[in-house]
């Protein structure tokens, strides 16, 4: 199996303001043809460190990919440093300069002389055309190793890789494919999930299984490597089905769908409508629902009723409930859900009220106490949760619990 390294170049990537997204995309593409990414490195605009990094990467890995540093300015050093790292010189291409000058003319201006640097290419490298920018890419073989040098902007790098480099790497990878599956689980902890499914996935030695904890759910990642794409898909289907059967309704997605996408599918296929009343989540549930295209067909209305006066005025929550039980209570959550459903005239409504912190907690109701309400035309009910974490985590976990509560209720209705 071929191994790869990705080197992201640019001092801006070492600051809090910029993130390297190219390596994530490249990793997905390389994994799909059976190439394992063993190392990712970010290097600033420092010639010595960059040269050392490229040299070392070519010693360790079969494929080395760099992104960034091919612009025309003084701090764009990738071109000359990559040449030195492989012991080659740079060759000037007059036609590249001509293409650049013509491109600038089409933009209505003359090319600055500094851009002539972009007409130099590593000796012996294949030139990768760039219809979306001024810097061409380069692809070469060095002692049975591959070096690909790409510009940094994704809209320039991605077409180069897919059109010119990926087919070559795929041929050299020996026809191996990797197929992946992501199952998402709600309402269970990481240890409980692993305890339930370890006896199952351990029987599938050809599948790599990873259990990951995110802020709102557990993810089960399955990866099957094979020379036969249909065989890989078949074994993933079989294993995913067994895991889903073992975990039951806790599994809400078997192909990586988000909770809001699952809710969208359930509401759409049933022809049902939803409204949401939120307090501590401040509109987060509504935001998640409306991120799904076409959500207007089933999501009718949302209300953020943060103050008690708003709960009374907008949702019709009886003042006595707030006085007797408090804003954070099962009774208030149920009154919010029922009032929201009646106001919006929808099939379902969910509500959330809680203490997201960092202040406002008590011994009886500590920070993280959340009540989720649910109402349909036959009943209104609620559940209490105690979520760990800071304010952001509590809000996100509350939104996930609310959507999951709705999902489970709809499953019961059939």
Sine and cosine of phi, psi and omega as CSV:
sin_phi,cos_phi,sin_psi,cos_psi,sin_omega,cos_omega
0.00,0.00,0.73,-0.68,-0.01,-1.00
-0.96,0.27,0.55,-0.84,0.05,-1.00
-0.91,-0.41,0.42,-0.91,-0.04,-1.00
-0.65,-0.76,0.42,-0.91,0.16,-0.99
-0.76,-0.65,0.56,-0.83,0.03,-1.00
-0.86,-0.51,0.77,-0.64,0.00,-1.00
-0.88,-0.48,0.91,-0.41,0.06,-1.00
-1.00,-0.07,0.80,-0.61,-0.16,-0.99
-0.90,-0.43,0.73,-0.68,0.04,-1.00
0.58,-0.82,0.82,-0.57,-0.01,-1.00
-0.88,0.47,-0.45,0.89,0.00,-1.00
-0.90,0.43,-0.43,0.90,0.01,-1.00
-0.97,0.26,-0.16,0.99,0.04,-1.00
-1.00,-0.09,0.11,0.99,0.03,-1.00
-0.97,-0.26,0.27,-0.96,0.01,-1.00
-0.94,0.33,-0.23,0.97,-0.11,-0.99
-1.00,0.10,-0.35,0.94,-0.08,-1.00
-0.82,-0.57,0.56,-0.83,-0.01,-1.00
-0.81,-0.59,0.63,-0.77,0.07,-1.00
-0.99,0.15,0.97,-0.26,0.05,-1.00
-0.99,-0.15,-0.31,0.95,-0.03,-1.00
-0.86,0.50,-0.65,0.76,-0.08,-1.00
-0.91,0.41,-0.53,0.85,0.03,-1.00
-0.92,0.40,-0.72,0.70,0.00,-1.00
-0.90,0.43,-0.71,0.71,0.00,-1.00
-0.89,0.45,-0.63,0.78,0.01,-1.00
-0.87,0.49,-0.69,0.72,0.02,-1.00
-0.88,0.48,-0.69,0.72,-0.01,-1.00
-0.92,0.39,-0.68,0.73,0.00,-1.00
-0.92,0.40,-0.68,0.74,0.03,-1.00
-0.87,0.50,-0.56,0.83,-0.06,-1.00
-0.91,0.41,-0.37,0.93,0.03,-1.00
-0.95,-0.30,0.26,0.97,0.08,-1.00
1.00,0.09,0.27,0.96,0.04,-1.00
-0.99,-0.13,0.80,-0.60,-0.03,-1.00
-1.00,-0.07,0.80,-0.59,0.08,-1.00
-1.00,0.09,0.89,-0.45,-0.10,-0.99
-0.99,-0.10,-0.38,0.92,-0.08,-1.00
-0.38,-0.93,0.64,-0.77,0.14,-0.99
-0.82,-0.57,0.70,-0.71,-0.07,-1.00
-0.73,-0.68,0.63,-0.77,0.15,-0.99
-0.93,-0.38,0.81,-0.59,-0.03,-1.00
-0.82,-0.57,0.72,-0.70,0.06,-1.00
-0.96,0.28,-0.06,-1.00,-0.03,-1.00
-0.99,0.16,0.88,0.47,-0.03,-1.00
-0.85,-0.53,0.91,-0.42,-0.14,-0.99
-0.88,0.47,-0.70,0.72,-0.06,-1.00
-0.91,0.42,-0.72,0.69,0.00,-1.00
-0.92,0.40,-0.62,0.79,0.00,-1.00
-0.93,0.37,-0.69,0.73,0.03,-1.00
-0.87,0.49,-0.70,0.72,0.03,-1.00
-0.88,0.47,-0.65,0.76,-0.02,-1.00
-0.91,0.42,-0.68,0.73,0.00,-1.00
-0.92,0.38,-0.68,0.73,0.03,-1.00
-0.85,0.52,-0.75,0.66,-0.03,-1.00
-0.90,0.43,-0.63,0.78,0.00,-1.00
-0.89,0.46,-0.65,0.76,0.01,-1.00
-0.94,0.35,-0.40,0.92,0.09,-1.00
-0.96,0.28,-0.55,0.83,-0.12,-0.99
-1.00,-0.03,-0.60,0.80,-0.25,-0.97
-0.86,-0.51,0.39,-0.92,0.00,-1.00
-0.98,0.21,-0.51,0.86,-0.06,-1.00
-0.76,-0.65,0.77,-0.64,0.07,-1.00
-0.82,-0.57,0.80,-0.61,-0.02,-1.00
-0.84,-0.54,0.78,-0.62,0.10,-1.00
-0.92,-0.40,0.54,-0.84,0.07,-1.00
-0.75,-0.66,0.73,-0.68,0.07,-1.00
0.99,-0.16,0.28,-0.96,0.09,-1.00
0.99,0.17,0.38,0.92,0.00,-1.00
-0.95,-0.32,0.23,0.97,0.02,-1.00
-0.96,0.29,-0.10,-1.00,-0.10,-1.00
-1.00,-0.08,-0.05,1.00,-0.13,-0.99
-1.00,0.03,0.15,-0.99,-0.08,-1.00
-0.87,0.49,-0.54,0.84,-0.05,-1.00
-1.00,0.10,0.01,1.00,0.08,-1.00
-1.00,0.00,1.00,-0.08,-0.20,-0.98
-0.94,-0.33,-0.01,1.00,-0.14,-0.99
-0.87,0.49,-0.65,0.76,-0.08,-1.00
-0.85,0.53,-0.83,0.56,-0.07,-1.00
-0.96,0.28,-0.54,0.84,0.00,-1.00
-0.95,0.33,-0.65,0.76,0.04,-1.00
-0.88,0.48,-0.64,0.77,0.03,-1.00
-0.88,0.48,-0.71,0.70,0.01,-1.00
-0.90,0.44,-0.62,0.78,-0.06,-1.00
-0.89,0.45,-0.49,0.87,0.00,-1.00
-0.97,-0.23,0.14,0.99,0.07,-1.00
0.95,0.33,0.55,0.83,0.01,-1.00
-0.81,-0.59,0.25,-0.97,0.05,-1.00
-0.99,-0.14,-0.02,-1.00,0.06,-1.00
-0.97,-0.26,0.64,-0.77,-0.01,-1.00
-0.91,-0.42,0.75,-0.66,0.00,-1.00
-1.00,0.09,0.73,-0.68,0.02,-1.00
-0.91,-0.42,0.94,-0.34,-0.04,-1.00
-0.88,0.48,-0.57,0.82,-0.03,-1.00
-0.92,0.39,-0.52,0.86,0.05,-1.00
-0.92,0.40,-0.66,0.75,0.05,-1.00
-0.89,0.46,-0.66,0.75,0.02,-1.00
-0.88,0.48,-0.67,0.74,0.03,-1.00
-0.88,0.47,-0.66,0.75,0.01,-1.00
-0.89,0.45,-0.71,0.70,-0.02,-1.00
-0.89,0.46,-0.65,0.76,0.01,-1.00
-0.91,0.41,-0.62,0.78,0.02,-1.00
-0.90,0.44,-0.69,0.72,0.03,-1.00
-0.89,0.45,-0.60,0.80,0.02,-1.00
-0.90,0.44,-0.63,0.78,0.04,-1.00
-0.90,0.44,-0.47,0.88,0.06,-1.00
-0.99,0.16,-0.05,1.00,0.05,-1.00
1.00,0.09,0.44,0.90,0.03,-1.00
-0.45,-0.89,0.28,-0.96,0.01,-1.00
-1.00,0.07,0.53,-0.85,-0.01,-1.00
-0.96,0.28,0.79,-0.61,0.13,-0.99
-0.89,0.46,0.59,-0.81,-0.04,-1.00
-0.87,0.48,-0.42,0.91,-0.02,-1.00
-0.89,0.46,-0.44,0.90,-0.02,-1.00
-0.94,0.33,-0.18,0.98,0.05,-1.00
-0.87,0.50,-0.40,0.92,0.03,-1.00
-0.85,0.53,-0.47,0.88,-0.05,-1.00
-0.98,0.20,0.01,1.00,0.08,-1.00
-1.00,-0.07,0.02,1.00,0.03,-1.00
-0.99,-0.11,0.70,-0.71,-0.06,-1.00
-0.75,-0.66,0.55,-0.83,0.05,-1.00
-0.86,0.51,0.72,-0.69,-0.03,-1.00
-0.84,0.55,0.82,-0.58,0.04,-1.00
1.00,0.04,-0.03,1.00,-0.03,-1.00
-0.99,0.11,0.55,-0.83,0.16,-0.99
-0.97,0.25,0.73,-0.69,0.02,-1.00
-1.00,0.10,0.80,-0.60,0.02,-1.00
-0.98,-0.18,0.93,-0.37,-0.07,-1.00
-0.90,0.44,0.49,-0.87,-0.04,-1.00
-0.78,-0.63,1.00,0.02,0.00,-1.00
-0.95,0.32,-0.17,0.98,-0.08,-1.00
-0.95,-0.31,0.06,1.00,-0.02,-1.00
-0.27,-0.96,-0.08,-1.00,-0.09,-1.00
-1.00,-0.07,-0.32,0.95,-0.08,-1.00
-0.99,-0.14,0.86,-0.50,0.09,-1.00
-0.97,0.25,0.38,-0.93,0.11,-0.99
-1.00,-0.09,0.12,-0.99,-0.01,-1.00
-0.66,-0.75,0.61,-0.79,-0.01,-1.00
-0.66,-0.75,0.80,-0.60,-0.03,-1.00
-0.51,-0.86,0.34,-0.94,0.05,-1.00
-0.95,-0.30,0.75,-0.66,-0.04,-1.00
-0.79,-0.62,0.97,-0.24,0.02,-1.00
0.77,0.64,0.82,0.57,0.03,-1.00
0.93,0.37,0.13,0.99,0.09,-1.00
-0.95,-0.31,0.42,-0.91,0.02,-1.00
-0.95,-0.32,0.71,-0.71,0.10,-1.00
-0.83,-0.56,0.85,-0.53,0.05,-1.00
-0.89,-0.46,0.79,-0.62,-0.06,-1.00
-0.88,-0.47,0.91,-0.40,-0.09,-1.00
-0.88,-0.47,0.44,-0.90,0.20,-0.98
-0.93,0.37,0.27,-0.96,-0.10,-1.00
-0.99,0.16,-0.63,0.78,-0.06,-1.00
-0.86,0.51,0.79,-0.61,-0.04,-1.00
-0.83,0.56,-0.61,0.80,-0.03,-1.00
-0.92,0.39,-0.31,0.95,0.08,-1.00
-1.00,-0.09,-0.67,0.74,-0.08,-1.00
-0.94,0.34,-0.69,0.73,-0.14,-0.99
-0.89,0.46,-0.73,0.68,0.05,-1.00
-0.88,0.47,-0.62,0.79,0.04,-1.00
-0.85,0.52,-0.73,0.68,-0.05,-1.00
-0.91,0.41,-0.74,0.67,-0.08,-1.00
-0.93,0.35,-0.62,0.78,-0.09,-1.00
-0.99,0.13,-0.53,0.85,-0.18,-0.98
-0.87,-0.49,-0.50,0.87,-0.12,-0.99
-0.97,-0.25,-0.68,0.73,-0.05,-1.00
-0.83,0.55,-0.69,0.73,0.01,-1.00
-0.87,0.50,-0.62,0.79,0.00,-1.00
-0.93,0.36,-0.70,0.71,0.00,-1.00
-0.90,0.43,-0.60,0.80,0.00,-1.00
-0.89,0.46,-0.66,0.75,0.04,-1.00
-0.88,0.47,-0.66,0.75,-0.03,-1.00
-0.98,0.21,-0.25,0.97,0.03,-1.00
-0.98,0.18,-0.07,1.00,0.09,-1.00
0.99,0.12,0.34,0.94,0.05,-1.00
0.97,0.23,0.19,0.98,0.02,-1.00
-0.97,0.24,0.68,-0.74,0.08,-1.00
-0.87,-0.50,0.46,-0.89,0.10,-1.00
-0.84,-0.54,0.82,-0.58,0.06,-1.00
-0.91,-0.42,0.62,-0.78,-0.10,-0.99
-0.83,-0.56,0.42,-0.91,0.07,-1.00
-0.60,-0.80,0.64,-0.77,0.04,-1.00
-0.84,-0.55,0.85,-0.53,0.13,-0.99
-0.97,-0.23,0.65,-0.76,0.01,-1.00
-0.90,-0.44,0.68,-0.74,-0.13,-0.99
-0.80,-0.60,0.70,-0.72,0.03,-1.00
-0.82,-0.57,0.61,-0.79,0.08,-1.00
1.00,0.04,0.13,0.99,0.04,-1.00
-0.73,-0.68,0.49,-0.87,0.06,-1.00
-1.00,0.07,0.24,-0.97,-0.05,-1.00
-0.87,0.50,-0.71,0.71,-0.03,-1.00
-0.91,0.42,-0.67,0.75,0.00,-1.00
-0.90,0.44,-0.64,0.77,0.04,-1.00
-0.89,0.46,-0.75,0.66,-0.04,-1.00
-0.90,0.44,-0.65,0.76,0.01,-1.00
-0.88,0.48,-0.60,0.80,-0.05,-1.00
-0.97,0.23,-0.53,0.85,-0.15,-0.99
-0.93,-0.36,-0.17,0.98,-0.03,-1.00
-0.83,0.56,-0.69,0.72,0.03,-1.00
-0.87,0.48,-0.41,0.91,-0.01,-1.00
-0.99,0.15,-0.82,0.57,-0.12,-0.99
-0.95,0.31,-0.38,0.93,0.03,-1.00
-0.92,0.39,-0.33,0.94,0.05,-1.00
-0.97,0.23,-0.29,0.96,-0.05,-1.00
-0.97,-0.24,0.98,0.18,-0.08,-1.00
-0.93,0.37,-0.34,0.94,0.00,-1.00
-0.99,0.11,-0.06,1.00,0.00,-1.00
-0.91,-0.41,0.78,-0.63,0.10,-1.00
-1.00,0.06,0.83,-0.56,-0.04,-1.00
-0.90,-0.44,0.77,-0.63,0.04,-1.00
-0.77,-0.64,0.66,-0.76,0.04,-1.00
-0.92,-0.40,0.87,-0.49,-0.11,-0.99
-0.86,-0.50,0.60,-0.80,0.03,-1.00
-0.97,-0.23,0.81,-0.58,0.10,-0.99
-0.93,-0.37,-0.02,-1.00,-0.08,-1.00
-0.93,0.36,-0.33,0.94,-0.07,-1.00
-0.78,-0.62,-0.10,0.99,-0.09,-1.00
-0.29,-0.96,0.13,-0.99,0.14,-0.99
-0.97,-0.24,0.72,-0.70,0.04,-1.00
-0.92,-0.39,0.72,-0.70,0.09,-1.00
-0.94,-0.34,0.92,-0.39,-0.03,-1.00
-0.98,-0.18,0.81,-0.59,0.04,-1.00
-0.89,-0.45,0.70,-0.71,0.02,-1.00
-0.70,-0.71,0.85,-0.53,0.01,-1.00
-0.91,-0.42,0.80,-0.61,0.01,-1.00
-0.95,-0.32,0.76,-0.65,-0.07,-1.00
-0.35,-0.94,0.31,-0.95,0.14,-0.99
-1.00,0.10,-0.13,0.99,-0.05,-1.00
-0.83,-0.56,0.92,-0.39,-0.05,-1.00
-0.89,0.46,-0.58,0.82,-0.01,-1.00
-0.94,0.34,-0.58,0.81,0.06,-1.00
-0.91,0.41,-0.67,0.75,0.01,-1.00
-0.89,0.46,-0.70,0.72,0.01,-1.00
-0.91,0.41,-0.62,0.78,-0.03,-1.00
-0.90,0.43,-0.70,0.72,-0.03,-1.00
-0.94,0.34,-0.55,0.83,0.07,-1.00
-0.92,0.40,-0.67,0.75,0.04,-1.00
-0.86,0.51,-0.72,0.70,-0.04,-1.00
-0.89,0.45,-0.74,0.67,-0.03,-1.00
-0.92,0.38,-0.68,0.74,0.00,-1.00
-0.88,0.48,-0.65,0.76,0.01,-1.00
-0.91,0.42,-0.64,0.77,0.02,-1.00
-0.92,0.39,-0.65,0.76,0.03,-1.00
-0.91,0.42,-0.69,0.73,0.01,-1.00
-0.89,0.46,-0.62,0.78,0.02,-1.00
-0.92,0.40,-0.61,0.79,-0.02,-1.00
-0.94,0.34,-0.57,0.82,-0.07,-1.00
-1.00,-0.07,-0.24,0.97,0.07,-1.00
0.91,0.41,-0.62,-0.79,-0.10,-0.99
-0.93,0.36,-0.16,0.99,0.08,-1.00
-0.90,0.44,-0.47,0.88,0.06,-1.00
-0.99,0.15,0.90,-0.44,0.01,-1.00
-0.96,-0.28,-0.16,0.99,0.03,-1.00
-0.50,-0.87,0.66,-0.75,0.03,-1.00
-0.91,-0.42,-0.04,1.00,0.03,-1.00
-0.73,-0.68,0.55,0.83,0.12,-0.99
0.99,0.15,0.14,0.99,-0.02,-1.00
-0.91,0.42,0.56,-0.83,0.10,-1.00
-0.98,0.21,0.26,-0.97,0.01,-1.00
-0.88,0.48,-0.65,0.76,-0.02,-1.00
-0.92,0.39,-0.51,0.86,0.07,-1.00
-0.94,0.34,-0.61,0.80,0.05,-1.00
-0.91,0.41,-0.71,0.71,0.04,-1.00
-0.87,0.49,-0.66,0.75,0.02,-1.00
-0.85,0.53,-0.72,0.70,0.00,-1.00
-0.90,0.44,-0.69,0.73,-0.04,-1.00
-0.91,0.41,-0.71,0.71,0.00,-1.00
-0.92,0.39,-0.67,0.75,-0.04,-1.00
-0.91,0.42,-0.74,0.68,-0.05,-1.00
-0.93,0.38,-0.47,0.88,0.02,-1.00
-1.00,0.02,-0.18,0.98,-0.04,-1.00
0.92,0.39,0.57,0.82,-0.06,-1.00
-0.95,-0.31,0.32,-0.95,-0.03,-1.00
-0.84,-0.55,0.36,-0.93,-0.13,-0.99
-0.65,-0.76,0.57,-0.82,0.19,-0.98
-0.74,-0.67,0.38,-0.92,-0.11,-0.99
-0.72,-0.70,0.70,-0.72,0.12,-0.99
-0.88,-0.47,0.84,-0.54,-0.09,-1.00
-0.83,-0.56,0.59,-0.81,0.15,-0.99
-0.88,-0.48,-0.99,0.16,-0.12,-0.99
-0.92,0.38,-0.38,0.92,0.01,-1.00
-0.99,0.11,-0.20,0.98,0.17,-0.99
0.83,0.55,0.55,0.84,0.01,-1.00
0.99,-0.12,0.05,1.00,-0.05,-1.00
-0.90,0.43,-0.63,0.78,0.00,-1.00
-0.90,0.43,-0.71,0.71,0.03,-1.00
-0.88,0.47,-0.64,0.77,0.03,-1.00
-0.87,0.49,-0.71,0.70,-0.02,-1.00
-0.90,0.43,-0.67,0.74,0.00,-1.00
-0.89,0.45,-0.66,0.76,-0.07,-1.00
-0.99,0.14,-0.05,1.00,0.13,-0.99
-0.96,0.28,-0.28,0.96,0.01,-1.00
-1.00,0.06,0.84,-0.55,0.02,-1.00
-0.83,0.55,0.66,-0.76,0.03,-1.00
0.99,0.11,0.16,0.99,-0.08,-1.00
-0.91,0.40,-0.31,0.95,-0.01,-1.00
-0.91,0.42,-0.29,0.96,-0.01,-1.00
-0.97,0.24,-0.36,0.93,-0.03,-1.00
-0.78,-0.62,-0.42,0.91,0.02,-1.00
-0.99,-0.14,0.94,-0.34,-0.15,-0.99
-1.00,-0.08,-0.58,0.81,-0.19,-0.98
-0.28,-0.96,0.51,-0.86,0.09,-1.00
-0.62,-0.79,0.53,-0.85,0.02,-1.00
-0.70,-0.71,0.74,-0.67,0.11,-0.99
-0.98,-0.21,0.97,-0.24,-0.05,-1.00
-0.94,-0.35,1.00,0.09,-0.13,-0.99
-0.98,0.20,-0.70,0.71,-0.03,-1.00
-1.00,0.05,0.42,-0.91,0.05,-1.00
-0.86,0.52,-0.65,0.76,0.00,-1.00
-0.86,0.51,-0.60,0.80,0.03,-1.00
-0.93,0.36,-0.63,0.78,0.04,-1.00
-0.88,0.48,-0.63,0.78,0.01,-1.00
-0.94,0.33,-0.76,0.64,-0.12,-0.99
-0.95,0.31,-0.70,0.72,-0.11,-0.99
-1.00,0.07,-0.66,0.75,-0.13,-0.99
-0.97,-0.25,-0.16,0.99,0.00,-1.00
0.96,0.27,0.41,0.91,0.06,-1.00
-0.91,0.41,0.82,-0.57,0.01,-1.00
-0.87,0.49,0.71,-0.71,-0.01,-1.00
-0.86,0.51,-0.55,0.84,-0.01,-1.00
-0.88,0.47,-0.60,0.80,0.04,-1.00
-0.89,0.46,-0.68,0.73,0.01,-1.00
-0.91,0.40,-0.61,0.79,0.01,-1.00
-0.94,0.33,-0.71,0.70,-0.10,-1.00
-0.98,0.22,-0.56,0.83,-0.14,-0.99
-0.87,-0.48,-0.30,0.95,-0.02,-1.00
1.00,-0.01,0.31,-0.95,-0.01,-1.00
-0.92,0.39,-0.52,0.85,0.01,-1.00
-0.98,-0.18,1.00,-0.02,-0.06,-1.00
-0.31,-0.95,0.31,-0.95,0.05,-1.00
-0.90,0.44,-0.63,0.77,-0.03,-1.00
-0.90,0.45,-0.67,0.75,0.01,-1.00
-0.93,0.37,-0.67,0.74,0.01,-1.00
-0.87,0.50,-0.66,0.75,0.00,-1.00
-0.93,0.36,-0.65,0.76,0.03,-1.00
-0.91,0.42,-0.61,0.79,0.05,-1.00
-0.89,0.45,-0.72,0.69,-0.03,-1.00
-0.91,0.42,-0.71,0.71,-0.02,-1.00
-0.91,0.41,-0.68,0.74,0.02,-1.00
-0.90,0.43,-0.62,0.79,0.01,-1.00
-0.92,0.40,-0.68,0.73,-0.02,-1.00
-0.91,0.41,-0.68,0.74,0.00,-1.00
-0.92,0.40,-0.65,0.76,0.01,-1.00
-0.90,0.43,-0.70,0.71,-0.09,-1.00
-1.00,0.07,-0.24,0.97,-0.04,-1.00
0.84,0.54,0.71,0.71,0.01,-1.00
-0.97,-0.24,0.17,-0.99,0.04,-1.00
-0.96,0.28,-0.61,0.79,-0.03,-1.00
-0.75,-0.67,0.42,-0.91,0.20,-0.98
-0.57,-0.82,0.58,-0.82,0.12,-0.99
-0.81,-0.58,0.44,-0.90,-0.01,-1.00
-0.67,-0.74,0.35,-0.94,0.07,-1.00
-0.57,-0.82,0.72,-0.69,0.08,-1.00
-0.58,-0.82,0.72,-0.70,-0.08,-1.00
-0.14,-0.99,-0.11,-0.99,-0.02,-1.00
-0.90,-0.43,0.98,-0.21,-0.05,-1.00
-1.00,0.08,-0.26,0.97,0.04,-1.00
0.99,0.14,-0.10,-0.99,0.08,1.00
-0.97,0.25,-0.23,0.97,0.01,-1.00
-0.95,-0.31,0.07,-1.00,0.10,-0.99
0.99,-0.15,-0.12,0.99,-0.01,-1.00
-0.99,0.13,0.26,-0.96,0.05,-1.00
-0.60,-0.80,0.06,-1.00,0.02,-1.00
-0.90,0.43,-0.60,0.80,-0.01,-1.00
-0.97,0.24,-0.63,0.78,-0.01,-1.00
-0.76,-0.65,1.00,0.09,-0.04,-1.00
-0.95,0.32,0.23,-0.97,0.09,-1.00
-0.83,0.56,0.72,-0.70,-0.06,-1.00
0.98,-0.22,-0.12,0.99,0.06,-1.00
-0.96,0.29,0.82,-0.58,-0.06,-1.00
-0.64,-0.77,0.66,-0.75,0.11,-0.99
-0.90,-0.45,0.75,-0.66,0.05,-1.00
-0.95,-0.32,0.79,-0.61,0.05,-1.00
-0.96,-0.29,0.47,-0.88,0.01,-1.00
-0.65,-0.76,0.66,-0.75,0.04,-1.00
-0.60,-0.80,0.72,-0.70,0.21,-0.98
-0.78,-0.62,-0.18,-0.98,-0.11,-0.99
-0.96,0.27,-0.18,0.98,-0.03,-1.00
-0.95,-0.31,-0.48,0.88,-0.12,-0.99
-0.42,-0.91,0.31,-0.95,0.11,-0.99
-0.71,-0.70,0.73,-0.68,-0.06,-1.00
-0.50,-0.87,0.06,-1.00,-0.03,-1.00
-0.44,-0.90,0.22,-0.97,0.08,-1.00
-0.67,-0.75,0.54,-0.84,0.04,-1.00
-0.97,-0.23,0.65,-0.76,0.04,-1.00
-0.75,-0.66,0.44,-0.90,0.15,-0.99
-0.77,-0.63,0.97,-0.25,-0.10,-1.00
-0.99,-0.15,0.72,-0.69,0.13,-0.99
-0.99,0.14,0.24,-0.97,0.09,-1.00
0.90,-0.44,0.02,-1.00,0.03,-1.00
-1.00,0.09,-0.09,-1.00,-0.09,-1.00
-0.84,0.54,-0.72,0.70,-0.03,-1.00
-0.89,0.45,-0.71,0.70,-0.01,-1.00
-0.89,0.45,-0.68,0.74,-0.02,-1.00
-0.88,0.47,-0.68,0.73,0.02,-1.00
-0.89,0.45,-0.71,0.70,0.00,-1.00
-0.92,0.40,-0.67,0.74,0.01,-1.00
-0.92,0.40,-0.54,0.84,0.07,-1.00
-0.91,0.41,-0.68,0.73,0.00,-1.00
-0.90,0.44,-0.63,0.78,0.01,-1.00
-0.92,0.38,-0.68,0.73,0.00,-1.00
-0.89,0.46,-0.62,0.79,0.00,-1.00
-0.91,0.42,-0.73,0.69,0.02,-1.00
-0.91,0.41,-0.61,0.79,0.01,-1.00
-0.93,0.37,-0.60,0.80,0.06,-1.00
-0.87,0.49,-0.70,0.72,0.07,-1.00
-0.87,0.49,-0.71,0.70,-0.01,-1.00
-0.85,0.53,-0.73,0.69,-0.05,-1.00
-0.92,0.40,-0.61,0.79,0.05,-1.00
-0.91,0.41,-0.65,0.76,0.03,-1.00
-0.91,0.41,-0.57,0.82,0.04,-1.00
-0.89,0.46,-0.61,0.79,0.02,-1.00
-0.92,0.40,-0.52,0.85,0.00,-1.00
-0.98,0.22,-0.29,0.96,0.01,-1.00
0.99,0.10,0.00,0.00,0.00,0.00
